[in-house]
Amino acid sequence: MELLAWFWDVVVRLDVHLAEFVAEHGVWVYALLFGIVFCETGLVVTPFLPGDSLLFVGGAVAGAGDMNIVALMATLVAAALCGDNVNYWVGRWLGPKVFHYEKSRFFNPAHLQRAHAFYEKHGGKTIILARFVPIVRTYVPFVAGVGAMPYLRYLAFCVAGALIWVVSLTLLGYWFGNQPIVRNNLTAVILLIVAVSVSPGLIAWLRSRARATAKS
């Protein structure tokens, strides 16, 4: 419970903790942010780390003059690309080794073939749109690798998605994060960003449940 309470405090008071880190450690904040975004996008075991809210708050801290906005965006784009590519190649390497059990419910090679077919048809837009959905953005590169999406095609959409995601959210924070109405209600804004981010996945899950119920 203490760990959960600490994590919740970090999320809702992200601006305070980030500003304190900058005050104590200076430019090491870029390494911290790189590490968080890399883990959130590159390790399938850490999809819970802050992503969208971190970008917005980072932009707000840069807008207050504590960080350089160009260096911030470059760091975050690099972290997102490194994380995604690690995730992709782990999936690419792991897929054929795991999905070869004909009678398995989870590791049947048919799943591998379906993933490949999906990314052949929808891979590009999925990679870009998934950038804005927490948890989903952690697993999409891995599944793209498992499905053997052609790497150069994957990389093109990966770069586009990283640029759109990082630039849009950090500039929103940079331009609006220090407006009095936003700064005085930043915890509510952070929670709103999280809610908006997870809503597409929640809506899709509710629709799939409704279809499953209707069929049964």
GROMACS elastic network, one bead per residue, 0.5 to 0.9 nm:
[ bonds ]
;  ai    aj funct       b0    kb
    1     4     6  0.50212   500
    1     5     6  0.60979   500
    1     6     6  0.85355   500
    2     5     6  0.50462   500
    2     6     6  0.61139   500
    2     7     6  0.85791   500
    3     6     6  0.50569   500
    3     7     6  0.61386   500
    3     8     6  0.85892   500
    4     7     6  0.50844   500
    4     8     6  0.61347   500
    4     9     6  0.85850   500
    5     8     6  0.51012   500
    5     9     6  0.61678   500
    5    10     6  0.86816   500
    6     9     6  0.50842   500
    6    10     6  0.62701   500
    6    11     6  0.87484   500
    7    10     6  0.50896   500
    7    11     6  0.62960   500
    7    12     6  0.88051   500
    8    11     6  0.51330   500
    8    12     6  0.62118   500
    8    13     6  0.83306   500
    9    12     6  0.54158   500
    9    13     6  0.57414   500
    9    14     6  0.77531   500
   10    13     6  0.53344   500
   10    14     6  0.52332   500
   10    15     6  0.87433   500
   10    16     6  0.85917   500
   10    17     6  0.68014   500
   11    14     6  0.51570   500
   11    15     6  0.87968   500
   11    49     6  0.89053   500
   11    50     6  0.70069   500
   11    53     6  0.80958   500
   11    54     6  0.85111   500
   11   187     6  0.85643   500
   11   190     6  0.78469   500
   11   191     6  0.85376   500
   12    15     6  0.82131   500
   12   186     6  0.82283   500
   12   187     6  0.51904   500
   12   188     6  0.80607   500
   12   190     6  0.65220   500
   12   191     6  0.70831   500
   13    16     6  0.54334   500
   13    17     6  0.64409   500
   13    18     6  0.86588   500
   13   186     6  0.82072   500
   13   187     6  0.64301   500
   13   190     6  0.86728   500
   14    17     6  0.52520   500
   14    18     6  0.59630   500
   14    19     6  0.84464   500
   14    53     6  0.81842   500
   14    54     6  0.72944   500
   14    57     6  0.69611   500
   14    58     6  0.89865   500
   14   187     6  0.83152   500
   14   190     6  0.84092   500
   15    18     6  0.51990   500
   15    19     6  0.60227   500
   15    20     6  0.85200   500
   15    54     6  0.85690   500
   15    57     6  0.57399   500
   15    58     6  0.76722   500
   15    60     6  0.79912   500
   15    61     6  0.71117   500
   15   186     6  0.80321   500
   15   187     6  0.87458   500
   16    19     6  0.52343   500
   16    20     6  0.61381   500
   16    21     6  0.86280   500
   17    20     6  0.51001   500
   17    21     6  0.61741   500
   17    22     6  0.87060   500
   18    21     6  0.50780   500
   18    22     6  0.62741   500
   18    23     6  0.86719   500
   18    29     6  0.78672   500
   18    57     6  0.82102   500
   18    58     6  0.76908   500
   18    61     6  0.77536   500
   19    22     6  0.51171   500
   19    23     6  0.62209   500
   19    24     6  0.87135   500
   19    61     6  0.67587   500
   19    66     6  0.75830   500
   20    23     6  0.50587   500
   20    24     6  0.62014   500
   20    25     6  0.84661   500
   21    24     6  0.51623   500
   21    25     6  0.57156   500
   21    26     6  0.72694   500
   21    28     6  0.84272   500
   21    29     6  0.66502   500
   22    25     6  0.53199   500
   22    27     6  0.70332   500
   22    28     6  0.75689   500
   22    29     6  0.58250   500
   22    66     6  0.70632   500
   22    67     6  0.81005   500
   23    26     6  0.59163   500
   23    66     6  0.82948   500
   25    28     6  0.56121   500
   25    29     6  0.67604   500
   26    29     6  0.61824   500
   26    30     6  0.86935   500
   26    66     6  0.86480   500
   26    67     6  0.87381   500
   27    30     6  0.59221   500
   27    31     6  0.77352   500
   27    67     6  0.80962   500
   28    31     6  0.52046   500
   28    32     6  0.64326   500
   28    33     6  0.87873   500
   29    33     6  0.61516   500
   29    34     6  0.84685   500
   29    67     6  0.86570   500
   30    33     6  0.51528   500
   30    34     6  0.60096   500
   30    35     6  0.85290   500
   30    67     6  0.88157   500
   30    71     6  0.81116   500
   30    72     6  0.68304   500
   30    75     6  0.65794   500
   30    76     6  0.84168   500
   31    34     6  0.50143   500
   31    35     6  0.61111   500
   31    36     6  0.86852   500
   31    75     6  0.81584   500
   32    35     6  0.51706   500
   32    36     6  0.62988   500
   32    37     6  0.87603   500
   33    36     6  0.51536   500
   33    37     6  0.61629   500
   33    38     6  0.83126   500
   33    54     6  0.83183   500
   33    58     6  0.85932   500
   33    72     6  0.85686   500
   33    75     6  0.76890   500
   33    76     6  0.70646   500
   33    79     6  0.82425   500
   34    37     6  0.54289   500
   34    38     6  0.58717   500
   34    39     6  0.85030   500
   34    75     6  0.60758   500
   34    76     6  0.59667   500
   34    77     6  0.88271   500
   34    78     6  0.77149   500
   34    79     6  0.50784   500
   34    80     6  0.81610   500
   35    38     6  0.51003   500
   35    39     6  0.60833   500
   35    40     6  0.84971   500
   35    79     6  0.72147   500
   36    39     6  0.53085   500
   36    40     6  0.60733   500
   36    41     6  0.86329   500
   36    49     6  0.69919   500
   36    50     6  0.77387   500
   36    51     6  0.81828   500
   36    79     6  0.83877   500
   37    41     6  0.60489   500
   37    42     6  0.80555   500
   37    49     6  0.79428   500
   37    50     6  0.79403   500
   37    51     6  0.65822   500
   37    54     6  0.86299   500
   37    76     6  0.68439   500
   37    79     6  0.57908   500
   37    80     6  0.60788   500
   37    83     6  0.75019   500
   38    41     6  0.53891   500
   38    42     6  0.54526   500
   38    43     6  0.77011   500
   38    76     6  0.84490   500
   38    78     6  0.85547   500
   38    80     6  0.57196   500
   38    81     6  0.80536   500
   38    82     6  0.65535   500
   38    84     6  0.79028   500
   39    42     6  0.50530   500
   39    43     6  0.51669   500
   39    44     6  0.82720   500
   39    45     6  0.85133   500
   39    46     6  0.62394   500
   39    47     6  0.79053   500
   39    49     6  0.78144   500
   39    79     6  0.86109   500
   39    80     6  0.89247   500
   39    83     6  0.65688   500
   39   138     6  0.89263   500
   40    43     6  0.62431   500
   40    44     6  0.78184   500
   40    45     6  0.84480   500
   40    46     6  0.54504   500
   40    47     6  0.51272   500
   40    48     6  0.71163   500
   40    49     6  0.55072   500
   40    50     6  0.73978   500
   40    51     6  0.70251   500
   40    80     6  0.85032   500
   40    83     6  0.76453   500
   40   134     6  0.89418   500
   40   135     6  0.83072   500
   40   137     6  0.85706   500
   40   138     6  0.64074   500
   41    44     6  0.77083   500
   41    46     6  0.80834   500
   41    47     6  0.71319   500
   41    51     6  0.85997   500
   41    79     6  0.82839   500
   41    80     6  0.61603   500
   41    81     6  0.84533   500
   41    82     6  0.84886   500
   41    83     6  0.50058   500
   41    84     6  0.57225   500
   41    86     6  0.89813   500
   41    87     6  0.75775   500
   41   135     6  0.86203   500
   41   137     6  0.65497   500
   41   139     6  0.80566   500
   41   141     6  0.83869   500
   42    45     6  0.89215   500
   42    46     6  0.82837   500
   42    47     6  0.87765   500
   42    79     6  0.88887   500
   42    80     6  0.77695   500
   42    81     6  0.87704   500
   42    82     6  0.73113   500
   42    84     6  0.52014   500
   42    85     6  0.73592   500
   42    86     6  0.58369   500
   42    88     6  0.83602   500
   42   138     6  0.64875   500
   42   139     6  0.86142   500
   42   141     6  0.82334   500
   42   142     6  0.84573   500
   43    46     6  0.56992   500
   43    47     6  0.73547   500
   43    83     6  0.72605   500
   43    84     6  0.87416   500
   43    86     6  0.80743   500
   43    87     6  0.64962   500
   43   138     6  0.70640   500
   43   139     6  0.86175   500
   44    47     6  0.62573   500
   44    87     6  0.75792   500
   44   135     6  0.86862   500
   44   138     6  0.60129   500
   44   139     6  0.63025   500
   44   142     6  0.78631   500
   45    48     6  0.83420   500
   45   138     6  0.88307   500
   46    49     6  0.60724   500
   46   135     6  0.85762   500
   46   138     6  0.80734   500
   47    50     6  0.82863   500
   47    51     6  0.89666   500
   47   134     6  0.70495   500
   47   136     6  0.81344   500
   47   137     6  0.81721   500
   47   138     6  0.57325   500
   47   139     6  0.82277   500
   48    51     6  0.86376   500
   48   134     6  0.77391   500
   48   135     6  0.67763   500
   49   134     6  0.88714   500
   49   135     6  0.89677   500
   50    53     6  0.61334   500
   50    54     6  0.56371   500
   50    55     6  0.85987   500
   50   134     6  0.83634   500
   50   194     6  0.87585   500
   51    54     6  0.51035   500
   51    55     6  0.63235   500
   51    56     6  0.87979   500
   51   132     6  0.88723   500
   51   134     6  0.71549   500
   51   194     6  0.89422   500
   52    55     6  0.52524   500
   52    56     6  0.63764   500
   52    57     6  0.86963   500
   52   132     6  0.72407   500
   52   133     6  0.85714   500
   52   134     6  0.78217   500
   52   165     6  0.82836   500
   52   166     6  0.85104   500
   52   169     6  0.69131   500
   52   170     6  0.88671   500
   52   190     6  0.88237   500
   52   193     6  0.70190   500
   52   194     6  0.72405   500
   52   197     6  0.75247   500
   53    56     6  0.51193   500
   53    57     6  0.60383   500
   53    58     6  0.83397   500
   53   169     6  0.83141   500
   53   189     6  0.87601   500
   53   190     6  0.57062   500
   53   191     6  0.82415   500
   53   193     6  0.62292   500
   53   194     6  0.67290   500
   54    57     6  0.51896   500
   54    58     6  0.58373   500
   54    59     6  0.84655   500
   54   170     6  0.86390   500
   54   190     6  0.87877   500
   55    58     6  0.50604   500
   55    59     6  0.61919   500
   55    60     6  0.86688   500
   55    73     6  0.87868   500
   55    76     6  0.80520   500
   55   165     6  0.87944   500
   55   166     6  0.66926   500
   55   167     6  0.88041   500
   55   169     6  0.57312   500
   55   170     6  0.50608   500
   55   171     6  0.87814   500
   55   173     6  0.74816   500
   56    59     6  0.51692   500
   56    60     6  0.63149   500
   56    61     6  0.88006   500
   56   166     6  0.89272   500
   56   168     6  0.88457   500
   56   169     6  0.51822   500
   56   171     6  0.75350   500
   56   172     6  0.64361   500
   56   174     6  0.75243   500
   56   177     6  0.74459   500
   56   190     6  0.83068   500
   56   193     6  0.87918   500
   57    61     6  0.61681   500
   57    62     6  0.85213   500
   57   169     6  0.88816   500
   57   170     6  0.75034   500
   57   173     6  0.58994   500
   57   174     6  0.82508   500
   57   177     6  0.70940   500
   57   186     6  0.87823   500
   57   190     6  0.81659   500
   58    61     6  0.51357   500
   58    62     6  0.61909   500
   58    63     6  0.85402   500
   58    67     6  0.82202   500
   58    69     6  0.86203   500
   58    72     6  0.76068   500
   58   170     6  0.64923   500
   58   173     6  0.70432   500
   58   174     6  0.79057   500
   59    63     6  0.60528   500
   59    64     6  0.86850   500
   59    67     6  0.84325   500
   59    69     6  0.67585   500
   59    72     6  0.78091   500
   59    73     6  0.85438   500
   59   169     6  0.75338   500
   59   171     6  0.59733   500
   59   172     6  0.70816   500
   59   175     6  0.79057   500
   59   176     6  0.89738   500
   59   177     6  0.72755   500
   60    64     6  0.63489   500
   60    65     6  0.88749   500
   60   170     6  0.75174   500
   60   171     6  0.82960   500
   60   172     6  0.80394   500
   60   175     6  0.73725   500
   60   176     6  0.72623   500
   60   178     6  0.60642   500
   60   183     6  0.88122   500
   61    64     6  0.51080   500
   61    65     6  0.67268   500
   61    66     6  0.57970   500
   61    67     6  0.65224   500
   61   173     6  0.80095   500
   61   174     6  0.73706   500
   61   177     6  0.78985   500
   61   178     6  0.82382   500
   62    65     6  0.51220   500
   62    66     6  0.52408   500
   62    68     6  0.57545   500
   62    69     6  0.54949   500
   62    72     6  0.78050   500
   62   170     6  0.88082   500
   62   173     6  0.84162   500
   62   174     6  0.62696   500
   63    66     6  0.74156   500
   63    67     6  0.76405   500
   63    68     6  0.83811   500
   63    69     6  0.74508   500
   63   171     6  0.88660   500
   63   173     6  0.74792   500
   63   175     6  0.68456   500
   63   176     6  0.85488   500
   63   177     6  0.73871   500
   63   178     6  0.69142   500
   64    67     6  0.78904   500
   64   174     6  0.79873   500
   64   177     6  0.86526   500
   64   178     6  0.68405   500
   65    68     6  0.72378   500
   65    69     6  0.88187   500
   67    70     6  0.88877   500
   67    71     6  0.78481   500
   67    72     6  0.70426   500
   68    71     6  0.53435   500
   68    72     6  0.60089   500
   68    73     6  0.86899   500
   69    73     6  0.61387   500
   69    74     6  0.85501   500
   69   170     6  0.80263   500
   69   171     6  0.82427   500
   69   174     6  0.77184   500
   70    73     6  0.52431   500
   70    74     6  0.61199   500
   70    75     6  0.85210   500
   71    74     6  0.51178   500
   71    75     6  0.60248   500
   71    76     6  0.85858   500
   72    75     6  0.51801   500
   72    76     6  0.62155   500
   72    77     6  0.86225   500
   72   170     6  0.83524   500
   73    76     6  0.51514   500
   73    77     6  0.60243   500
   73    78     6  0.84465   500
   73   163     6  0.86511   500
   73   166     6  0.63892   500
   73   167     6  0.64604   500
   73   170     6  0.71050   500
   73   171     6  0.89063   500
   74    77     6  0.52487   500
   74    78     6  0.60846   500
   74    79     6  0.85471   500
   74   166     6  0.88286   500
   75    78     6  0.52171   500
   75    79     6  0.61296   500
   75    80     6  0.86612   500
   76    80     6  0.60849   500
   76    81     6  0.85465   500
   76   162     6  0.85032   500
   76   166     6  0.65694   500
   77    80     6  0.51438   500
   77    81     6  0.61415   500
   77    82     6  0.85486   500
   77   159     6  0.83063   500
   77   162     6  0.57485   500
   77   163     6  0.62668   500
   77   165     6  0.85634   500
   77   166     6  0.62227   500
   77   167     6  0.83697   500
   78    81     6  0.52022   500
   78    82     6  0.60646   500
   78    83     6  0.84827   500
   78   162     6  0.85161   500
   79    82     6  0.51763   500
   79    83     6  0.59960   500
   79    84     6  0.84734   500
   80    83     6  0.51732   500
   80    84     6  0.60335   500
   80    85     6  0.85262   500
   80   158     6  0.88500   500
   80   159     6  0.88649   500
   80   162     6  0.61833   500
   80   166     6  0.85456   500
   81    84     6  0.51805   500
   81    85     6  0.60753   500
   81    86     6  0.85658   500
   81   155     6  0.87398   500
   81   158     6  0.69831   500
   81   159     6  0.67515   500
   81   162     6  0.66736   500
   82    85     6  0.52724   500
   82    86     6  0.61840   500
   82    87     6  0.85786   500
   83    86     6  0.52783   500
   83    87     6  0.61788   500
   83    88     6  0.86130   500
   83   138     6  0.88206   500
   84    87     6  0.50504   500
   84    88     6  0.60451   500
   84    89     6  0.86855   500
   84   137     6  0.87739   500
   84   138     6  0.78294   500
   84   140     6  0.87360   500
   84   141     6  0.57179   500
   84   142     6  0.79143   500
   84   158     6  0.74864   500
   85    89     6  0.61614   500
   85    90     6  0.84707   500
   85   141     6  0.73522   500
   85   142     6  0.87827   500
   85   155     6  0.80516   500
   85   158     6  0.84892   500
   86    89     6  0.53730   500
   86    90     6  0.61246   500
   86    91     6  0.86079   500
   86   141     6  0.85980   500
   86   142     6  0.84942   500
   87    90     6  0.52280   500
   87    91     6  0.62495   500
   87    92     6  0.85911   500
   87   138     6  0.80054   500
   87   139     6  0.79594   500
   87   140     6  0.86966   500
   87   141     6  0.56499   500
   87   143     6  0.86425   500
   87   144     6  0.89859   500
   87   145     6  0.75659   500
   88    91     6  0.51950   500
   88    92     6  0.60701   500
   88    93     6  0.86254   500
   88   140     6  0.84085   500
   88   143     6  0.73373   500
   88   144     6  0.62906   500
   88   146     6  0.76090   500
   88   148     6  0.89198   500
   88   151     6  0.87598   500
   88   154     6  0.88672   500
   89    93     6  0.59427   500
   89    94     6  0.82425   500
   89   141     6  0.85533   500
   89   142     6  0.74750   500
   89   145     6  0.58860   500
   89   146     6  0.84501   500
   90    93     6  0.51829   500
   90    94     6  0.58284   500
   90    95     6  0.82461   500
   90   142     6  0.67849   500
   90   145     6  0.71042   500
   90   146     6  0.81921   500
   91    94     6  0.50178   500
   91    95     6  0.55666   500
   91    96     6  0.89115   500
   91   141     6  0.77361   500
   91   143     6  0.62718   500
   91   144     6  0.72780   500
   91   147     6  0.80612   500
   91   148     6  0.83726   500
   92    95     6  0.56042   500
   92    96     6  0.75784   500
   92   142     6  0.75463   500
   92   143     6  0.83095   500
   92   144     6  0.77468   500
   92   147     6  0.73022   500
   92   148     6  0.59904   500
   92   149     6  0.86744   500
   93    96     6  0.68341   500
   93    97     6  0.72859   500
   93   145     6  0.76843   500
   93   146     6  0.75566   500
   94    97     6  0.52715   500
   94    98     6  0.60939   500
   94    99     6  0.83473   500
   94   145     6  0.85350   500
   94   146     6  0.69658   500
   95    98     6  0.53981   500
   95    99     6  0.57313   500
   95   100     6  0.86463   500
   95   112     6  0.72036   500
   95   143     6  0.86169   500
   95   145     6  0.74832   500
   95   147     6  0.74909   500
   95   148     6  0.83936   500
   96    99     6  0.55228   500
   96   100     6  0.66949   500
   96   109     6  0.82169   500
   96   112     6  0.80353   500
   96   146     6  0.75295   500
   97   100     6  0.68193   500
   98   101     6  0.75582   500
   98   107     6  0.62245   500
   98   108     6  0.85547   500
   98   109     6  0.85460   500
   99   102     6  0.82812   500
   99   104     6  0.86598   500
   99   106     6  0.80962   500
   99   108     6  0.53405   500
   99   110     6  0.81230   500
   99   111     6  0.74743   500
   99   112     6  0.64213   500
   99   146     6  0.89092   500
  100   103     6  0.89737   500
  100   104     6  0.84586   500
  100   107     6  0.64773   500
  100   108     6  0.58653   500
  100   109     6  0.50340   500
  100   110     6  0.87509   500
  100   112     6  0.87851   500
  101   104     6  0.52859   500
  101   105     6  0.86278   500
  101   106     6  0.87302   500
  101   107     6  0.57955   500
  101   108     6  0.50925   500
  101   109     6  0.65999   500
  102   105     6  0.85443   500
  102   107     6  0.77456   500
  102   108     6  0.50585   500
  102   109     6  0.64039   500
  102   110     6  0.80804   500
  103   107     6  0.82898   500
  103   108     6  0.64184   500
  104   107     6  0.53155   500
  104   108     6  0.50926   500
  104   109     6  0.87408   500
  105   108     6  0.61228   500
  106   111     6  0.78159   500
  107   110     6  0.83236   500
  107   111     6  0.70591   500
  107   112     6  0.81899   500
  108   111     6  0.57197   500
  108   112     6  0.73523   500
  109   112     6  0.50139   500
  109   113     6  0.64272   500
  109   114     6  0.87328   500
  110   113     6  0.50382   500
  110   114     6  0.62007   500
  110   115     6  0.85984   500
  111   114     6  0.50832   500
  111   115     6  0.61261   500
  111   116     6  0.85754   500
  111   147     6  0.87743   500
  112   115     6  0.51359   500
  112   116     6  0.62163   500
  112   117     6  0.86978   500
  112   146     6  0.66603   500
  112   147     6  0.57653   500
  112   148     6  0.86867   500
  113   116     6  0.50744   500
  113   117     6  0.62055   500
  113   118     6  0.86093   500
  113   147     6  0.69513   500
  114   117     6  0.50568   500
  114   118     6  0.60571   500
  114   119     6  0.86349   500
  114   147     6  0.76726   500
  115   118     6  0.50965   500
  115   119     6  0.62419   500
  115   120     6  0.85474   500
  115   143     6  0.70577   500
  115   144     6  0.74188   500
  115   146     6  0.72170   500
  115   148     6  0.82370   500
  115   149     6  0.88389   500
  116   119     6  0.53689   500
  116   120     6  0.61675   500
  116   121     6  0.88067   500
  116   143     6  0.88806   500
  116   144     6  0.76400   500
  116   145     6  0.88969   500
  116   146     6  0.76048   500
  116   148     6  0.59561   500
  116   149     6  0.64468   500
  117   120     6  0.50861   500
  117   121     6  0.64269   500
  117   122     6  0.85954   500
  117   147     6  0.75932   500
  117   149     6  0.89227   500
  118   121     6  0.52934   500
  118   122     6  0.57536   500
  118   123     6  0.66623   500
  118   147     6  0.80403   500
  119   122     6  0.51433   500
  119   124     6  0.74891   500
  119   126     6  0.82054   500
  119   143     6  0.88250   500
  119   144     6  0.65281   500
  119   147     6  0.67818   500
  119   148     6  0.82120   500
  119   149     6  0.59503   500
  120   123     6  0.59923   500
  120   124     6  0.85742   500
  120   147     6  0.87199   500
  120   149     6  0.66015   500
  120   150     6  0.84476   500
  121   124     6  0.82264   500
  122   125     6  0.60956   500
  122   126     6  0.61556   500
  122   127     6  0.87936   500
  123   126     6  0.51413   500
  123   127     6  0.61509   500
  123   128     6  0.88390   500
  123   144     6  0.74371   500
  123   149     6  0.75520   500
  123   153     6  0.88593   500
  123   154     6  0.76818   500
  123   157     6  0.85837   500
  124   127     6  0.54115   500
  124   128     6  0.66063   500
  124   129     6  0.88108   500
  124   153     6  0.77161   500
  124   154     6  0.70485   500
  124   156     6  0.85268   500
  124   157     6  0.56433   500
  124   158     6  0.83198   500
  125   128     6  0.52160   500
  125   129     6  0.59921   500
  125   130     6  0.82630   500
  125   157     6  0.77601   500
  126   129     6  0.52965   500
  126   130     6  0.57635   500
  126   131     6  0.86293   500
  126   140     6  0.77864   500
  127   130     6  0.53276   500
  127   131     6  0.66854   500
  127   137     6  0.76805   500
  127   140     6  0.66070   500
  127   141     6  0.73353   500
  127   144     6  0.85454   500
  127   154     6  0.80014   500
  127   157     6  0.64530   500
  127   158     6  0.64740   500
  127   161     6  0.68329   500
  128   131     6  0.55675   500
  128   132     6  0.79526   500
  128   137     6  0.89912   500
  128   157     6  0.64024   500
  128   158     6  0.69243   500
  128   159     6  0.89678   500
  128   160     6  0.70719   500
  128   162     6  0.78285   500
  128   164     6  0.82458   500
  128   165     6  0.83976   500
  129   132     6  0.59876   500
  129   133     6  0.74104   500
  129   137     6  0.85062   500
  129   161     6  0.75451   500
  130   133     6  0.51758   500
  130   134     6  0.78598   500
  130   135     6  0.88603   500
  130   136     6  0.59347   500
  130   138     6  0.85579   500
  130   140     6  0.70360   500
  130   161     6  0.84804   500
  131   134     6  0.76014   500
  131   136     6  0.78412   500
  131   137     6  0.51146   500
  131   138     6  0.85524   500
  131   140     6  0.89564   500
  131   161     6  0.63221   500
  131   162     6  0.72350   500
  131   164     6  0.86903   500
  131   165     6  0.63144   500
  132   136     6  0.85479   500
  132   137     6  0.71839   500
  132   165     6  0.67983   500
  132   197     6  0.61816   500
  132   198     6  0.86038   500
  133   136     6  0.56016   500
  133   137     6  0.59130   500
  133   138     6  0.89710   500
  133   196     6  0.87636   500
  133   197     6  0.51868   500
  133   198     6  0.58339   500
  133   199     6  0.82050   500
  133   200     6  0.71502   500
  133   201     6  0.70155   500
  134   137     6  0.58237   500
  134   138     6  0.73010   500
  134   194     6  0.82145   500
  134   197     6  0.63286   500
  134   198     6  0.61107   500
  134   201     6  0.84935   500
  135   138     6  0.51842   500
  135   139     6  0.67191   500
  135   140     6  0.89059   500
  135   198     6  0.84534   500
  136   139     6  0.53454   500
  136   140     6  0.60456   500
  136   201     6  0.77752   500
  137   140     6  0.54143   500
  137   141     6  0.72709   500
  138   141     6  0.67950   500
  138   142     6  0.75159   500
  139   142     6  0.52014   500
  139   143     6  0.61762   500
  139   144     6  0.85597   500
  140   143     6  0.51456   500
  140   144     6  0.60107   500
  140   145     6  0.85974   500
  141   145     6  0.62278   500
  141   146     6  0.86232   500
  141   154     6  0.85910   500
  141   158     6  0.85960   500
  142   145     6  0.51436   500
  142   146     6  0.62390   500
  142   147     6  0.86143   500
  143   147     6  0.59617   500
  143   148     6  0.84419   500
  143   149     6  0.89601   500
  144   147     6  0.50411   500
  144   148     6  0.61873   500
  144   149     6  0.55077   500
  144   150     6  0.88612   500
  144   154     6  0.78064   500
  145   149     6  0.61453   500
  145   150     6  0.86615   500
  145   151     6  0.83709   500
  145   154     6  0.89504   500
  146   149     6  0.79183   500
  148   151     6  0.78442   500
  149   152     6  0.87538   500
  149   153     6  0.74135   500
  149   154     6  0.64221   500
  150   153     6  0.55056   500
  150   154     6  0.61403   500
  150   155     6  0.86594   500
  151   155     6  0.59243   500
  151   156     6  0.85892   500
  152   156     6  0.62294   500
  152   157     6  0.88410   500
  153   156     6  0.53204   500
  153   157     6  0.66245   500
  153   158     6  0.85497   500
  154   157     6  0.54795   500
  154   158     6  0.59356   500
  154   159     6  0.86645   500
  155   159     6  0.60530   500
  155   160     6  0.85190   500
  156   159     6  0.53941   500
  156   160     6  0.63450   500
  156   161     6  0.86588   500
  157   160     6  0.50055   500
  157   161     6  0.59298   500
  157   162     6  0.84524   500
  158   161     6  0.51529   500
  158   162     6  0.60973   500
  158   163     6  0.86211   500
  159   162     6  0.51711   500
  159   163     6  0.61828   500
  159   164     6  0.86218   500
  160   163     6  0.53059   500
  160   164     6  0.61918   500
  160   165     6  0.85405   500
  161   164     6  0.52192   500
  161   165     6  0.59527   500
  161   166     6  0.84536   500
  162   165     6  0.51940   500
  162   166     6  0.59600   500
  162   167     6  0.82104   500
  163   166     6  0.54299   500
  163   167     6  0.57442   500
  163   168     6  0.80588   500
  164   167     6  0.55296   500
  164   168     6  0.58033   500
  164   169     6  0.83669   500
  165   168     6  0.56178   500
  165   169     6  0.62687   500
  165   170     6  0.84531   500
  166   169     6  0.55976   500
  166   170     6  0.59076   500
  166   171     6  0.82446   500
  167   170     6  0.54655   500
  167   171     6  0.58832   500
  167   172     6  0.83851   500
  168   171     6  0.54676   500
  168   172     6  0.61731   500
  168   173     6  0.88009   500
  169   172     6  0.50581   500
  169   173     6  0.63219   500
  169   174     6  0.85795   500
  170   173     6  0.50892   500
  170   174     6  0.60187   500
  170   175     6  0.86108   500
  171   175     6  0.59228   500
  171   176     6  0.82176   500
  172   175     6  0.53263   500
  172   176     6  0.57941   500
  172   177     6  0.71072   500
  173   176     6  0.53349   500
  173   178     6  0.77415   500
  174   177     6  0.57956   500
  174   178     6  0.74552   500
  175   178     6  0.72717   500
  175   179     6  0.79664   500
  176   179     6  0.53285   500
  176   180     6  0.88847   500
  176   182     6  0.69399   500
  176   183     6  0.85260   500
  177   180     6  0.83426   500
  177   181     6  0.89549   500
  177   182     6  0.58518   500
  177   183     6  0.60094   500
  177   186     6  0.78544   500
  178   181     6  0.82718   500
  178   182     6  0.65153   500
  178   183     6  0.53015   500
  178   184     6  0.87999   500
  179   182     6  0.53426   500
  179   183     6  0.58685   500
  179   184     6  0.83663   500
  180   183     6  0.50765   500
  180   184     6  0.57930   500
  180   185     6  0.83453   500
  181   184     6  0.54899   500
  181   185     6  0.63660   500
  181   186     6  0.84355   500
  182   185     6  0.51973   500
  182   186     6  0.55087   500
  182   188     6  0.87303   500
  182   189     6  0.69850   500
  183   187     6  0.85954   500
  183   189     6  0.87526   500
  184   187     6  0.83546   500
  185   188     6  0.54526   500
  185   189     6  0.63251   500
  185   190     6  0.88335   500
  186   190     6  0.60399   500
  186   191     6  0.85439   500
  187   190     6  0.51220   500
  187   191     6  0.62782   500
  187   192     6  0.85609   500
  188   191     6  0.51300   500
  188   192     6  0.60643   500
  188   193     6  0.86319   500
  189   193     6  0.61676   500
  189   194     6  0.86515   500
  190   193     6  0.51042   500
  190   194     6  0.63038   500
  190   195     6  0.86338   500
  191   194     6  0.50577   500
  191   195     6  0.60841   500
  191   196     6  0.85808   500
  192   196     6  0.60360   500
  192   197     6  0.83780   500
  193   196     6  0.51878   500
  193   197     6  0.59873   500
  193   198     6  0.86829   500
  194   197     6  0.50435   500
  194   198     6  0.62626   500
  194   199     6  0.85429   500
  195   198     6  0.54111   500
  195   199     6  0.60176   500
  196   199     6  0.52176   500
  196   200     6  0.76810   500
  197   200     6  0.69666   500
  197   201     6  0.82576   500
  198   201     6  0.55805   500
  198   202     6  0.62463   500
  198   203     6  0.87279   500
  199   203     6  0.59511   500
  199   204     6  0.84705   500
  200   203     6  0.51683   500
  200   204     6  0.61430   500
  200   205     6  0.85889   500
  201   204     6  0.51240   500
  201   205     6  0.61480   500
  201   206     6  0.86590   500
  202   205     6  0.50775   500
  202   206     6  0.61753   500
  202   207     6  0.86104   500
  203   206     6  0.51082   500
  203   207     6  0.61453   500
  203   208     6  0.86247   500
  204   207     6  0.51298   500
  204   208     6  0.62054   500
  204   209     6  0.86455   500
  205   208     6  0.51483   500
  205   209     6  0.62075   500
  205   210     6  0.86101   500
  206   209     6  0.50722   500
  206   210     6  0.61166   500
  206   211     6  0.86629   500
  207   211     6  0.61810   500
  207   212     6  0.85511   500
  208   211     6  0.51227   500
  208   212     6  0.61088   500
  208   213     6  0.85601   500
  209   212     6  0.50382   500
  209   213     6  0.60810   500
  209   214     6  0.85397   500
  210   213     6  0.50864   500
  210   214     6  0.61091   500
  210   215     6  0.86896   500
  211   214     6  0.50409   500
  211   215     6  0.62363   500
  211   216     6  0.86787   500
  212   215     6  0.52560   500
  212   216     6  0.63196   500
  213   216     6  0.51889   500
